[in-house]
């Protein structure tokens, strides 16, 4: 039962870390975060953080698909449980990225509609 809470707490920790970085905080990046400890975190660029997040989403989807393919061909070290969990993690990551994109587009439209 604790395993179902772990991904949620990890996502919450990642969002809190990103919020701290966006606010200009110089806090240490937690391990397992979507932001690598070197590179994007040191520059503080929003574009770098967003690209890193999208790369992590893409890599999780790729690894989940590779694991599913390995299960389909009958690899002995791949279980159905692991495949299903990894596919769900990749799906949640994709849905999270999609919602972030939707919020960014909405914010952009709101800014563009402000009369000067």
N, C-alpha and C positions, 0 to 999 in steps of 0.2 A: 504494500500500500504506500510505502514511503517513496517508491520509485516513480509514482505518478506525480508526486509533488515536486520532485527534484527538477524536472525540466521547467516547471512553472517558476520555481524559485530562481533558477538560473536565468530565465528570461527577465524576471523582475530585477535581478542584480545587474544584468546587462543594461536595462533601461535606466536604472538609477545611475550607473556609471556614465552612460551617455548624457544624461541630464546634468550631471556634475560637470562633465567636460564642456557641454554647451554653455553652462553658466560661467565658465571661465575658471572652474576649480582645477587645481593642479594635483588632485588626488591620484593615488596609485591605481593603476588599472588592475582589476581582479583577474585572476587566472581563469581561463575558460571564457573570457569575454569575447564579443565579436570584434573588438578593437585590439589589434596586436600591441604588445608592449613596446615595440619599436615601430617607427614609421609614422602611422597616422596619429598616434597619441602624442608624439612629440611635436608635430606641426600644428595640431589643433584645428585643421581645416575640416569644415563640415563635409566637403566633397570627398575627402580622403576617408573619413569615417563611414560615409554612405557607401563608397566603393568597396571598402573592406567588408561591410555588412552584406552587400550583394554578392561578393565573392564567396563569403562563408555560406550563404544560402545556396549558391550554385554548387559549391563543393559538397554540401550535405546531400543535395539532390542526386548528384553524380555518384557519390558513394552508396547511397540507398539503392539506386538503379543497378549499380554493379553487383551489390549484394543480392538483389532480387534475381539478377541474371545467373549468378553463381548458384543460387538455390534451385532455379529452374533446370539447370543442367545437371544437378545432382551432386554438388560439392558436399563432401561429408562433414565439413566443419561449419556449415551454415544452417542454422535452425530457422524454422518458420517464424517463431516468436521474435527473433532478432530482426528478421526482414520486416515484419509488420511494424515493430516499434520504430525502426529506422525510417521506414516510409512515412509513418505518422509524424515523426520529428521533422522530416523534410517538408511535409505538407504544412505543418504549423509554422515553420520558418518562412515558407513561401507566402502563406496567408498573412503573416506578420509584415513581411516586406510589401505586400500588396496594400495593406492598410496604411502603412507609412507613406507609400506613393500616393494613395488617395488623399491623405491629409495634406501632403505637400502641394498637390494640384489644387486642392480646395483653398489653401492659404495663398497660393499664387493668384488664383482667381479673385480672392477677396482683396488682395493688394492692388491688383489691376483695376478693380472696380471703385477704388477710392478716388473721389473727385478732388482735384487740386485747386 
